[in-house]
Amino acid sequence: MDNLNTIKGGKKEINYISKDFDSFKSSLVDYIKTYYSKTYKDFSENSTGMMFVDLVSYVGDVLSYYIDYQFKEGFLQYASERKNVITLANYLGYKPKASVAATTLLDVFQLVPSKISEDGTVAPDLKFTLNIDEGLEVVSSTGSATIFRTTEPVNFSVDEASSPTEISVFQRDKLGQPQFYLFKKQVMASAGSRKTLTVTVGESSEFFQVEIPDTDVLEVVSVVDSSGHKYYEVDYLSQDTILIEEQNTDRISPKTSSLSASVPYLLRYIKTSKRFTTKVNSDNTTTLEFGAGKDKIDEEIVIPSLNTVGSSLKATKNFESSYDPANFLKSDTYGEAPANTTLTIEYYSGGGVSSNLKSNSLTTITQIKYNETNSFLTDGDESVIETIKNTVGVDNPDPALGGRGEESIDEIRIKGLASFSSQNRAVTREDYVIRAYSMPPRLGSIAKAYVSKDGTLDSFTQTDIVKNSYMIKDEVQPEELNRVYGEINNPFAINLYILSYDEEKKLTSPNELVYRNLTKYLTNYRMLTDGVNLTNAFIINIGITYEVTSYMNFNKKEILFELNEKISDFFNIDKWQISQPIDIGTLEVEMSQITGVKNVTKLEVKNLNINDGNYSENEYDIQAATINKTIYPSKDPSIFELKYPNRDITGRVL
């Protein structure tokens, strides 16, 4: 019998696959029957021995549950505790939001007095237009305490496609001449109030942290120490180059300030050791984490260690790029930690469901700051300007929507997994197109974008390449392109073709400053091995000629008007992309659906170029490019544009 109770060299056999109470109990009963068959034989449910078996099974079941639970909580797909989901999402590169602010388009008004020009015409006196800084704060007239702030400046003297100014006559004198004009601009406004937190810091400590107690922090605006040094927010502490925006003014950039109307901001890289990251905690508070120590020059410049990765030395050369080849020749790690100073932290908080407001409710201004840059004013104009400032008004024609509270666990889980797959990098063709469109309009307008592999579309002459291209190889300045001789295809490069809008929302080639800003902007997202060539796409201007027959008893002028509207809407530039063909058959079907149209007997598309007026210089053989009622664009990336619908559409109703 003793031989039956021992196996494998005298060791007792133990069942390791039990997971729940019943399986634990069954395994224990079998174990007792096998190894203690002569000692214990009472397996009734009411026996003392079975009580101990139940207790052990209970403990095993609880331990098994918590082991499985902890294992499950280590995977973002299955985690259920909020703190674990947030931690795992942060690990994958996604920062959950404690609150989401409602947004709306805000109408901003001002009155401008009239003036009589030398030719006797009456026009607005533009020297009295105001330039309002971003951060204009307004509240609701309905009693809501939610504060909305503008996210961009409002310059009434600028009238362009990205920021149009509507002008109407506000008041006339007895003779009917305009006395005051009403200027209106639209600007994005977001809910949230600005708050300040002051923190006293003692001795330096690695990865010093500051917790903002508010549970609805929207963003950290600035962190400044008592010496006036600014700390910059980064995605990760080893990031020592930071992309910042600067106003395109004479003081900052005299060479490019002439383009400030279309590109009001410049992008620039700076290298700094003063940086911090933010994270949202499970209780929705926000924590700021700083670096590990101070930068200092030591022997680790020559002999780098793993602890020196990611720090910036003040003695190193300024390297304006997303990749620094001297990354391992640095001292200390992850930037500075503040010490013996006072930090002033400014941040926005608010949002939530309560920030959603109905239309025409945001009408009260609580804070406004002006950018006093008007040099045309005389001493007598100062009082007029002060009066004009009192005429500034606001309103929201559309409701403020999008406000909500904390993200749910499922939302954090899904967004965290999506963030890991994208890694905030441009990898596919679509990534580069989306990144180009995502560049803020104040850095330059990107209306259309198209990507192809370098060498796929080789039809440019060397002159075209030097004149129209900007090649991103960390960063190549435009003047360096003049030293390029011959085209060498890069297997790791792509060609990004772009176009912009002019002040009338017509397609045009981007100016030099747009290229420079886009170069810096894409460098922040592109992969290390990718090269990006920026160049213009071709614009093919077209005109439409058509004839239709109508049914009896229908007004031909009304049919003609509706047909022109239909064609104009079909070729609306917002609906067209680079390398998109024209489907003549679809257009004919849409025209035939107009009430009163019997048949479309003729529909021709012709090319209009510089010889026909203010059109593109590109000539295109429409007839040769037409196959089965489809007009294909050229192999070189191009876009069809119906530039002036009122005169480029010619039709007749028979």
C-alpha positions as CSV (number, residue, x, y, z in Angstrom):
1,M,0.0,0.0,0.0
2,D,2.9,2.4,0.7
3,N,4.1,1.8,-2.8
4,L,0.7,3.0,-4.1
5,N,0.9,6.2,-2.1
6,T,4.2,7.3,-3.5
7,I,5.3,8.0,-7.1
8,K,8.4,9.3,-8.8
9,G,11.0,8.7,-6.1
10,G,8.7,9.0,-3.1
11,K,7.1,12.4,-4.0
12,K,3.4,12.8,-3.7
13,E,1.4,13.7,-6.8
14,I,-0.2,17.2,-6.6
15,N,-2.9,18.5,-9.0
16,Y,-1.9,22.0,-10.2
17,I,-4.8,22.6,-12.6
18,S,-7.5,23.4,-10.1
19,K,-8.9,26.9,-10.5
20,D,-12.2,27.2,-8.6
21,F,-13.8,26.1,-5.4
22,D,-15.3,22.8,-6.7
23,S,-12.2,21.7,-8.5
24,F,-10.0,22.5,-5.4
25,K,-12.4,20.5,-3.2
26,S,-12.5,17.6,-5.6
27,S,-8.7,17.5,-5.9
28,L,-8.3,17.7,-2.1
29,V,-10.8,14.8,-1.5
30,D,-8.9,12.7,-4.1
31,Y,-5.6,13.6,-2.5
32,I,-6.9,12.5,1.0
33,K,-8.4,9.3,-0.4
34,T,-5.1,8.4,-2.2
35,Y,-2.6,9.2,0.5
36,Y,-4.6,9.1,3.7
37,S,-7.0,6.3,3.0
38,K,-6.3,4.5,6.3
39,T,-6.3,7.7,8.4
40,Y,-9.4,9.4,7.3
41,K,-12.6,7.9,5.8
42,D,-15.5,10.3,6.8
43,F,-16.2,12.4,3.7
44,S,-19.8,13.4,4.6
45,E,-20.6,17.1,4.2
46,N,-21.1,17.6,8.0
47,S,-17.8,16.1,9.1
48,T,-15.1,18.2,10.7
49,G,-12.5,17.1,8.1
50,M,-14.7,18.3,5.2
51,M,-15.0,21.6,7.0
52,F,-11.2,22.0,6.7
53,V,-11.4,20.9,3.1
54,D,-14.0,23.5,2.4
55,L,-11.9,26.2,4.1
56,V,-8.8,25.3,2.1
57,S,-10.8,25.2,-1.1
58,Y,-12.2,28.6,-0.3
59,V,-8.7,30.1,0.2
60,G,-7.5,28.5,-3.0
61,D,-10.4,29.9,-4.9
62,V,-9.8,33.4,-3.6
63,L,-6.1,33.3,-4.3
64,S,-6.8,31.9,-7.8
65,Y,-9.3,34.7,-8.5
66,Y,-6.9,37.5,-7.5
67,I,-4.0,35.9,-9.5
68,D,-6.2,35.8,-12.6
69,Y,-7.5,39.3,-11.8
70,Q,-4.0,40.8,-11.5
71,F,-3.0,39.1,-14.7
72,K,-6.0,40.4,-16.5
73,E,-5.4,43.9,-15.2
74,G,-2.0,43.9,-16.9
75,F,-3.6,44.0,-20.3
76,L,-5.3,47.1,-21.6
77,Q,-7.8,45.0,-23.6
78,Y,-9.2,43.4,-20.4
79,A,-8.3,45.8,-17.5
80,S,-11.4,47.1,-15.7
81,E,-9.9,49.3,-12.9
82,R,-9.6,52.9,-14.0
83,K,-6.2,53.5,-12.5
84,N,-4.8,50.4,-14.4
85,V,-6.4,51.5,-17.7
86,I,-5.0,55.0,-17.4
87,T,-1.5,53.6,-16.5
88,L,-1.5,51.2,-19.4
89,A,-2.8,53.9,-21.8
90,N,0.0,56.2,-20.7
91,Y,2.4,53.4,-21.3
92,L,1.2,53.1,-24.9
93,G,1.5,56.8,-25.5
94,Y,-2.0,58.1,-24.9
95,K,-2.8,60.7,-22.3
96,P,-6.4,60.5,-21.1
97,K,-8.4,63.7,-20.7
98,A,-9.8,64.8,-17.4
99,S,-12.4,67.0,-19.1
100,V,-13.4,68.1,-22.6
101,A,-14.3,71.6,-23.3
102,A,-17.2,72.7,-25.5
103,T,-16.3,74.8,-28.6
104,T,-18.1,77.2,-30.8
105,L,-17.5,79.8,-33.5
106,L,-17.7,83.3,-32.0
107,D,-18.6,86.4,-34.0
108,V,-16.6,89.4,-32.9
109,F,-17.8,92.9,-34.0
110,Q,-16.4,96.4,-34.0
111,L,-17.5,99.7,-35.5
112,V,-15.1,101.5,-37.9
113,P,-15.7,105.2,-38.9
114,S,-15.8,106.1,-42.5
115,K,-13.4,108.4,-44.4
116,I,-13.5,110.2,-47.8
117,S,-10.7,109.3,-50.1
118,E,-9.0,111.6,-52.6
119,D,-11.3,110.4,-55.4
120,G,-14.4,111.3,-53.3
121,T,-15.4,107.7,-52.5
122,V,-16.4,106.8,-48.9
123,A,-14.7,103.8,-47.4
124,P,-13.8,102.4,-43.9
125,D,-10.9,104.1,-42.2
126,L,-8.7,101.1,-41.6
127,K,-6.4,102.8,-39.2
128,F,-9.1,102.4,-36.6
129,T,-9.4,98.6,-37.0
130,L,-8.5,96.7,-33.8
131,N,-6.1,93.8,-33.2
132,I,-7.4,91.7,-30.3
133,D,-5.0,89.2,-28.7
134,E,-6.1,85.6,-28.2
135,G,-7.6,84.9,-24.8
136,L,-10.6,87.1,-25.2
137,E,-12.9,85.9,-22.5
138,V,-16.7,85.9,-22.7
139,V,-19.5,84.5,-20.6
140,S,-23.1,83.6,-21.1
141,S,-25.9,86.2,-20.6
142,T,-28.2,83.4,-19.4
143,G,-26.4,83.1,-16.0
144,S,-24.0,80.3,-16.7
145,A,-20.6,80.7,-15.0
146,T,-18.7,79.0,-17.8
147,I,-16.1,81.1,-19.4
148,F,-15.2,80.8,-23.0
149,R,-11.9,82.1,-24.4
150,T,-10.7,82.7,-28.0
151,T,-7.9,80.5,-29.2
152,E,-6.6,82.8,-31.9
153,P,-6.1,86.6,-32.2
154,V,-8.7,88.7,-34.0
155,N,-7.2,91.2,-36.4
156,F,-9.9,93.2,-38.2
157,S,-7.4,94.7,-40.6
158,V,-6.7,91.3,-42.2
159,D,-9.1,90.0,-44.8
160,E,-8.0,86.6,-46.2
161,A,-9.5,83.2,-47.1
162,S,-8.4,81.7,-43.8
163,S,-9.7,84.7,-41.8
164,P,-12.3,86.7,-43.8
165,T,-13.7,90.0,-42.6
166,E,-17.3,90.8,-43.3
167,I,-18.0,94.5,-43.8
168,S,-21.4,96.2,-43.8
169,V,-22.8,99.7,-43.4
170,F,-23.9,100.2,-39.8
171,Q,-25.0,103.9,-39.8
172,R,-25.6,106.6,-42.5
173,D,-25.8,110.4,-42.3
174,K,-28.8,112.5,-43.5
175,L,-27.4,112.4,-47.0
176,G,-27.2,108.6,-47.1
177,Q,-23.4,108.5,-46.8
178,P,-22.0,105.8,-44.5
179,Q,-20.8,107.1,-41.2
180,F,-19.8,103.8,-39.5
181,Y,-19.1,100.4,-40.9
182,L,-19.6,97.1,-39.0
183,F,-16.7,94.7,-39.2
184,K,-17.3,91.1,-38.2
185,K,-14.8,88.2,-37.9
186,Q,-15.3,84.7,-36.7
187,V,-12.9,83.0,-34.3
188,M,-12.9,79.7,-32.5
189,A,-13.7,79.8,-28.8
190,S,-13.3,77.1,-26.2
191,A,-14.7,76.8,-22.7
192,G,-12.3,77.1,-19.7
193,S,-11.1,79.6,-17.2
194,R,-7.5,80.5,-16.5
195,K,-6.1,79.6,-13.1
196,T,-2.8,80.0,-11.3
197,L,-1.1,77.6,-8.9
198,T,2.1,78.7,-7.0
199,V,4.4,76.0,-5.7
200,T,7.5,76.5,-3.5
201,V,10.3,74.1,-4.3
202,G,13.1,73.3,-1.9
203,E,16.2,71.1,-2.6
204,S,16.5,69.4,-5.9
205,S,14.9,66.0,-6.2
206,E,14.9,63.7,-9.2
207,F,11.6,63.7,-11.2
208,F,10.0,66.3,-9.0
209,Q,6.2,66.2,-9.2
210,V,3.5,68.8,-8.7
211,E,-0.2,67.8,-8.5
212,I,-2.9,70.2,-9.7
213,P,-5.9,69.5,-7.4
214,D,-8.5,70.5,-10.0
215,T,-10.2,67.5,-11.6
216,D,-11.1,69.3,-14.8
217,V,-7.7,70.6,-16.1
218,L,-7.9,71.2,-19.9
219,E,-4.3,72.2,-20.6
220,V,-1.2,73.7,-18.9
221,V,-0.5,77.1,-20.4
222,S,2.8,77.9,-18.8
223,V,5.3,77.0,-16.0
224,V,7.7,79.8,-15.0
225,D,10.1,79.8,-12.0
226,S,10.9,82.8,-9.8
227,S,13.9,83.7,-12.0
228,G,11.7,84.0,-15.1
229,H,12.8,80.8,-16.7
230,K,10.1,79.0,-18.7
231,Y,9.6,75.2,-18.6
232,Y,8.1,73.6,-21.7
233,E,5.7,70.7,-21.9
234,V,7.0,67.7,-23.9
235,D,5.6,64.3,-24.7
236,Y,8.5,62.5,-22.9
237,L,11.3,63.9,-20.7
238,S,14.1,62.7,-23.1
239,Q,12.7,65.1,-25.8
240,D,15.1,68.0,-25.7
241,T,14.0,69.8,-28.9
242,I,10.7,71.6,-28.8
243,L,8.6,73.1,-31.6
244,I,7.3,76.6,-30.8
245,E,5.3,79.2,-32.6
246,E,6.4,82.8,-32.9
247,Q,4.5,85.7,-34.4
248,N,5.7,86.7,-37.9
249,T,6.6,90.3,-37.1
250,D,9.4,92.7,-38.1
251,R,11.0,92.3,-34.7
252,I,11.2,88.5,-34.8
253,S,11.6,87.9,-38.6
254,P,12.1,91.0,-40.7
255,K,12.7,88.9,-43.9
256,T,9.3,87.1,-43.7
257,S,7.1,89.7,-42.0
258,S,5.8,90.8,-45.4
259,L,3.9,87.5,-45.6
260,S,2.3,87.9,-42.2
261,A,-1.1,88.4,-43.7
262,S,-1.3,84.8,-45.0
263,V,1.2,83.3,-42.5
264,P,0.9,85.1,-39.2
265,Y,3.1,82.6,-37.2
266,L,6.5,81.0,-37.7
267,L,7.6,77.5,-36.5
268,R,11.0,77.2,-34.8
269,Y,12.8,74.6,-32.9
270,I,14.5,75.3,-29.6
271,K,16.7,73.1,-27.4
272,T,16.1,73.3,-23.7
273,S,16.7,71.3,-20.5
274,K,13.7,72.9,-18.8
275,R,10.8,70.6,-19.6
276,F,8.1,68.6,-18.0
277,T,5.4,66.1,-18.8
278,T,1.8,65.9,-17.7
279,K,-0.4,62.9,-16.8
280,V,-3.9,62.5,-15.6
281,N,-4.4,60.4,-12.5
282,S,-7.2,58.0,-11.7
283,D,-9.0,60.6,-9.6
284,N,-8.8,63.0,-12.6
285,T,-6.2,65.3,-11.0
286,T,-3.2,66.3,-13.1
287,T,0.4,65.7,-12.2
288,L,3.4,67.6,-13.7
289,E,6.7,65.7,-13.7
290,F,10.0,67.4,-14.2
291,G,13.5,66.1,-15.0
292,A,16.1,64.2,-13.0
293,G,18.7,66.8,-12.4
294,K,20.7,69.8,-13.6
295,D,22.8,69.7,-16.8
296,K,26.5,69.8,-16.1
297,I,29.6,69.2,-18.2
298,D,31.6,66.2,-17.0
299,E,33.5,63.1,-18.1
300,E,30.3,61.6,-19.5
301,I,30.6,63.8,-22.5
302,V,33.4,61.5,-23.6
303,I,32.2,58.3,-21.9
304,P,28.4,58.2,-22.2
305,S,26.3,56.1,-19.9
306,L,22.7,55.0,-20.0
307,N,21.9,57.6,-17.4
308,T,23.0,60.4,-19.7
309,V,20.5,59.8,-22.6
310,G,18.1,62.6,-23.3
311,S,19.7,65.6,-21.5
312,S,20.7,68.8,-23.2
313,L,23.9,70.6,-22.5
314,K,23.9,74.4,-22.7
315,A,27.3,74.2,-24.3
316,T,26.1,72.1,-27.2
317,K,25.4,73.5,-30.6
318,N,21.7,74.4,-31.3
319,F,20.5,71.5,-33.5
320,E,17.1,72.3,-35.1
321,S,15.9,68.8,-35.9
322,S,13.8,66.0,-34.6
323,Y,16.9,63.8,-34.4
324,D,20.2,64.7,-32.7
325,P,23.2,62.5,-33.7
326,A,25.0,63.7,-30.5
327,N,22.2,62.2,-28.4
328,F,24.6,60.0,-26.4
329,L,27.2,62.7,-25.8
330,K,25.2,64.3,-22.9
331,S,25.4,64.6,-19.2
332,D,22.6,63.8,-16.7
333,T,19.2,62.6,-17.8
334,Y,15.9,64.0,-18.9
335,G,16.4,67.7,-18.2
336,E,16.4,69.8,-15.1
337,A,14.6,69.4,-11.9
338,P,13.6,72.8,-10.3
339,A,15.3,73.6,-7.0
340,N,15.2,76.5,-4.5
341,T,12.6,78.4,-6.5
342,T,8.9,79.2,-6.8
343,L,7.0,77.7,-9.7
344,T,4.0,79.6,-11.1
345,I,1.8,77.3,-13.0
346,E,-1.0,78.7,-15.2
347,Y,-3.6,76.3,-16.6
348,Y,-7.1,76.2,-18.0
349,S,-9.8,74.2,-16.3
350,G,-13.5,73.7,-16.9
351,G,-15.3,72.1,-19.8
352,G,-17.7,69.3,-19.0
353,V,-21.3,68.9,-20.0
354,S,-22.2,72.2,-18.3
355,S,-20.1,74.0,-20.9
356,N,-22.5,73.2,-23.7
357,L,-24.6,76.3,-24.3
358,K,-27.3,77.3,-26.8
359,S,-26.7,79.8,-29.6
360,N,-26.8,83.6,-29.1
361,S,-25.9,83.2,-25.4
362,L,-22.2,84.3,-25.3
363,T,-22.6,88.0,-25.4
364,T,-20.7,89.4,-22.4
365,I,-17.0,90.2,-22.5
366,T,-15.2,89.8,-19.2
367,Q,-11.6,90.2,-20.4
368,I,-10.0,91.7,-23.6
369,K,-6.5,92.6,-24.5
370,Y,-5.4,94.6,-27.5
371,N,-2.2,94.3,-29.5
372,E,-1.4,98.0,-29.9
373,T,0.6,97.9,-33.2
374,N,-1.2,100.7,-35.2
375,S,1.5,103.2,-36.1
376,F,-0.8,105.4,-38.2
377,L,-2.6,107.0,-35.3
378,T,-2.1,110.6,-34.5
379,D,-2.6,112.3,-31.1
380,G,-6.2,113.2,-32.0
381,D,-7.0,109.6,-32.9
382,E,-6.4,108.2,-29.4
383,S,-9.8,109.2,-28.0
384,V,-11.5,107.8,-31.1
385,I,-9.7,104.5,-30.6
386,E,-10.9,104.3,-27.0
387,T,-14.5,105.0,-28.2
388,I,-14.1,102.3,-30.9
389,K,-12.9,99.8,-28.2
390,N,-16.2,100.3,-26.4
391,T,-18.1,99.1,-29.6
392,V,-16.6,95.6,-29.5
393,G,-19.3,93.0,-29.2
394,V,-19.5,89.2,-29.4
395,D,-22.1,86.5,-30.1
396,N,-22.2,82.8,-30.9
397,P,-24.5,82.1,-33.9
398,D,-24.1,78.4,-33.3
399,P,-24.5,76.5,-30.0
400,A,-21.4,75.6,-28.1
401,L,-21.1,71.8,-28.3
402,G,-18.7,69.0,-27.5
403,G,-18.3,69.5,-23.8
404,R,-18.2,66.4,-21.7
405,G,-16.7,65.0,-18.5
406,E,-14.0,62.4,-18.0
407,E,-13.4,59.8,-20.7
408,S,-14.9,56.4,-19.9
409,I,-12.7,53.3,-19.4
410,D,-13.8,51.9,-22.7
411,E,-12.9,55.1,-24.5
412,I,-9.4,55.3,-22.9
413,R,-8.9,51.6,-23.8
414,I,-9.8,52.1,-27.5
415,K,-7.8,55.3,-27.9
416,G,-4.8,53.9,-26.1
417,L,-4.6,50.9,-28.5
418,A,-5.1,53.3,-31.4
419,S,-2.3,55.6,-30.1
420,F,0.1,52.7,-29.9
421,S,-0.4,51.7,-33.5
422,S,0.1,55.2,-34.9
423,Q,2.8,56.3,-32.4
424,N,2.1,59.9,-33.4
425,R,4.2,59.4,-36.5
426,A,3.6,59.7,-40.2
427,V,4.1,56.3,-41.8
428,T,1.6,55.8,-44.6
429,R,0.7,58.1,-47.4
430,E,-2.5,59.0,-45.7
431,D,-0.6,59.9,-42.5
432,Y,1.4,62.5,-44.4
433,V,-1.7,64.0,-46.1
434,I,-3.5,64.2,-42.8
435,R,-0.5,65.8,-41.1
436,A,-0.3,68.4,-43.9
437,Y,-4.0,69.3,-43.5
438,S,-3.5,69.3,-39.7
439,M,-1.0,72.2,-39.7
440,P,-2.6,75.1,-38.0
441,P,-3.9,77.7,-40.5
442,R,-2.0,80.5,-38.8
443,L,1.2,78.7,-40.0
444,G,0.0,78.8,-43.6
445,S,-2.9,77.4,-45.6
446,I,-2.6,73.9,-47.0
447,A,-5.7,73.5,-49.2
448,K,-4.8,70.3,-51.1
449,A,-2.2,67.6,-50.6
450,Y,-1.2,64.5,-52.4
451,V,1.6,61.9,-51.8
452,S,3.5,59.6,-54.1
453,K,6.7,57.7,-53.8
454,D,9.9,59.5,-55.0
455,G,10.7,58.5,-58.6
456,T,7.1,57.3,-59.4
457,L,6.3,60.5,-61.1
458,D,9.5,61.9,-62.7
459,S,8.6,64.6,-65.2
460,F,10.1,67.7,-63.7
461,T,13.0,69.4,-65.2
462,Q,16.0,70.4,-63.0
463,T,14.7,74.0,-63.1
464,D,11.4,72.9,-61.7
465,I,13.0,71.0,-58.9
466,V,15.2,73.8,-57.8
467,K,12.4,76.4,-58.1
468,N,9.4,74.5,-56.7
469,S,10.7,71.9,-54.2
470,Y,11.8,71.8,-50.6
471,M,13.5,68.6,-49.6
472,I,13.2,67.6,-45.9
473,K,16.5,65.8,-45.0
474,D,16.4,66.8,-41.4
475,E,16.0,70.3,-42.9
476,V,17.3,71.6,-46.2
477,Q,17.1,75.4,-46.6
478,P,15.7,76.7,-49.9
479,E,19.0,78.3,-50.9
480,E,20.7,74.9,-50.6
481,L,18.5,73.6,-53.4
482,N,20.3,75.8,-55.9
483,R,23.4,73.6,-55.3
484,V,21.5,70.4,-56.3
485,Y,22.6,69.0,-59.7
486,G,20.5,66.3,-61.2
487,E,17.7,64.3,-59.5
488,I,18.6,61.3,-57.4
489,N,15.6,59.2,-56.4
490,N,15.6,58.2,-52.8
491,P,13.9,54.8,-52.2
492,F,13.0,56.0,-48.7
493,A,11.6,59.4,-49.9
494,I,8.1,60.5,-50.8
495,N,6.9,63.5,-52.8
496,L,4.3,65.6,-51.1
497,Y,2.4,67.9,-53.6
498,I,0.6,70.8,-52.0
499,L,-1.5,73.8,-53.0
500,S,-3.0,76.8,-51.0
501,Y,-5.9,79.1,-51.3
502,D,-5.6,82.8,-52.2
503,E,-7.8,85.5,-50.6
504,E,-10.7,84.6,-52.9
505,K,-10.4,80.8,-52.2
506,K,-8.8,80.1,-55.5
507,L,-6.1,77.5,-55.8
508,T,-2.6,78.9,-55.9
509,S,1.0,77.9,-55.2
510,P,2.1,78.2,-51.6
511,N,4.5,81.0,-50.7
512,E,8.0,80.3,-49.4
513,L,7.0,80.7,-45.8
514,V,4.3,78.0,-46.0
515,Y,7.0,75.6,-47.3
516,R,9.3,76.5,-44.4
517,N,6.6,76.1,-41.7
518,L,5.4,72.8,-43.2
519,T,9.0,71.6,-43.4
520,K,9.5,72.1,-39.7
521,Y,6.0,70.8,-38.9
522,L,6.5,67.5,-40.7
523,T,9.9,67.0,-39.3
524,N,8.3,66.6,-35.9
525,Y,6.3,63.6,-37.1
526,R,8.2,61.9,-40.0
527,M,10.2,58.7,-39.4
528,L,14.0,59.0,-39.2
529,T,14.6,57.3,-42.5
530,D,12.0,59.1,-44.5
531,G,12.8,61.9,-46.8
532,V,10.0,64.2,-47.9
533,N,10.1,66.4,-51.0
534,L,7.7,69.3,-51.0
535,T,6.6,70.7,-54.3
536,N,3.6,72.3,-56.1
537,A,0.8,70.3,-57.7
538,F,-0.4,71.5,-61.1
539,I,-3.6,73.5,-61.5
540,I,-5.7,72.7,-64.6
541,N,-8.4,75.4,-65.0
542,I,-11.5,74.3,-67.0
543,G,-14.6,75.7,-68.5
544,I,-18.0,74.0,-69.1
545,T,-20.2,74.3,-72.2
546,Y,-23.5,72.5,-72.4
547,E,-26.9,72.3,-74.1
548,V,-30.0,70.7,-72.8
549,T,-33.6,70.2,-74.1
550,S,-36.5,70.9,-71.9
551,Y,-40.1,69.9,-71.6
552,M,-42.9,72.3,-72.7
553,N,-44.3,74.9,-70.2
554,F,-41.1,75.1,-68.2
555,N,-39.3,78.4,-67.6
556,K,-36.0,78.2,-69.5
557,K,-34.3,80.8,-67.4
558,E,-35.1,79.0,-64.2
559,I,-33.8,75.7,-65.7
560,L,-30.6,77.5,-66.9
561,F,-30.1,79.0,-63.4
562,E,-30.5,75.6,-61.7
563,L,-28.2,73.9,-64.1
564,N,-25.5,76.4,-63.5
565,E,-25.9,76.0,-59.8
566,K,-25.7,72.2,-60.1
567,I,-22.5,72.4,-62.2
568,S,-21.0,74.9,-59.9
569,D,-21.8,72.7,-56.9
570,F,-20.4,69.7,-58.7
571,F,-17.1,71.4,-59.2
572,N,-17.0,73.1,-55.7
573,I,-13.3,73.1,-54.9
574,D,-14.0,71.7,-51.4
575,K,-15.1,68.4,-53.1
576,W,-12.0,68.0,-55.3
577,Q,-8.6,66.5,-54.6
578,I,-5.4,66.2,-56.5
579,S,-5.4,63.5,-59.2
580,Q,-9.2,63.1,-59.0
581,P,-10.8,62.5,-62.5
582,I,-13.9,64.1,-63.8
583,D,-16.8,61.7,-64.3
584,I,-18.8,63.3,-67.1
585,G,-21.5,60.6,-66.9
586,T,-22.3,61.4,-63.3
587,L,-22.5,65.1,-64.0
588,E,-24.9,64.4,-66.9
589,V,-27.1,62.3,-64.7
590,E,-27.2,65.1,-62.0
591,M,-28.1,67.6,-64.7
592,S,-30.9,65.5,-66.1
593,Q,-32.5,65.3,-62.7
594,I,-33.2,69.0,-62.7
595,T,-36.9,69.6,-63.0
596,G,-37.9,70.4,-66.6
597,V,-34.7,68.9,-68.2
598,K,-35.6,66.4,-70.9
599,N,-32.2,65.5,-72.2
600,V,-28.5,66.6,-72.0
601,T,-27.5,66.9,-75.6
602,K,-24.1,68.5,-75.2
603,L,-21.5,68.7,-72.4
604,E,-18.0,69.8,-73.1
605,V,-15.1,70.5,-70.8
606,K,-12.3,72.8,-72.2
607,N,-9.0,73.8,-70.8
608,L,-8.5,77.5,-69.8
609,N,-5.0,78.8,-69.4
610,I,-3.1,82.0,-69.1
611,N,-3.9,82.9,-72.7
612,D,-7.6,83.1,-71.7
613,G,-7.2,85.4,-68.8
614,N,-6.3,85.1,-65.1
615,Y,-5.9,81.3,-65.2
616,S,-3.1,78.8,-64.6
617,E,-0.3,78.7,-67.2
618,N,-0.7,74.9,-67.5
619,E,-2.1,73.7,-70.8
620,Y,-3.9,70.3,-70.9
621,D,-5.3,68.2,-73.7
622,I,-8.8,67.4,-72.4
623,Q,-9.8,65.5,-75.5
624,A,-6.8,63.1,-75.3
625,A,-7.4,62.6,-71.6
626,T,-11.1,61.6,-72.0
627,I,-11.9,57.8,-72.0
628,N,-15.4,56.6,-71.8
629,K,-16.8,59.9,-70.4
630,T,-14.1,60.2,-67.8
631,I,-11.5,62.9,-68.0
632,Y,-8.3,61.7,-66.3
633,P,-5.8,64.1,-64.8
634,S,-2.1,64.1,-65.9
635,K,0.3,61.6,-64.5
636,D,2.0,64.5,-62.8
637,P,-0.2,65.3,-59.8
638,S,-2.8,67.9,-60.8
639,I,-6.2,69.1,-59.9
640,F,-9.1,70.4,-62.0
641,E,-10.5,73.8,-60.9
642,L,-13.5,75.6,-62.2
643,K,-12.1,79.0,-61.1
644,Y,-14.8,81.5,-62.0
645,P,-18.2,79.6,-62.2
646,N,-20.1,82.7,-63.2
647,R,-18.2,83.1,-66.4
648,D,-16.7,79.7,-67.0
649,I,-20.0,77.9,-67.3
650,T,-21.8,78.5,-70.6
651,G,-25.2,76.8,-71.2
652,R,-28.2,76.9,-73.4
653,V,-31.7,75.4,-73.0
654,L,-33.5,74.4,-76.2
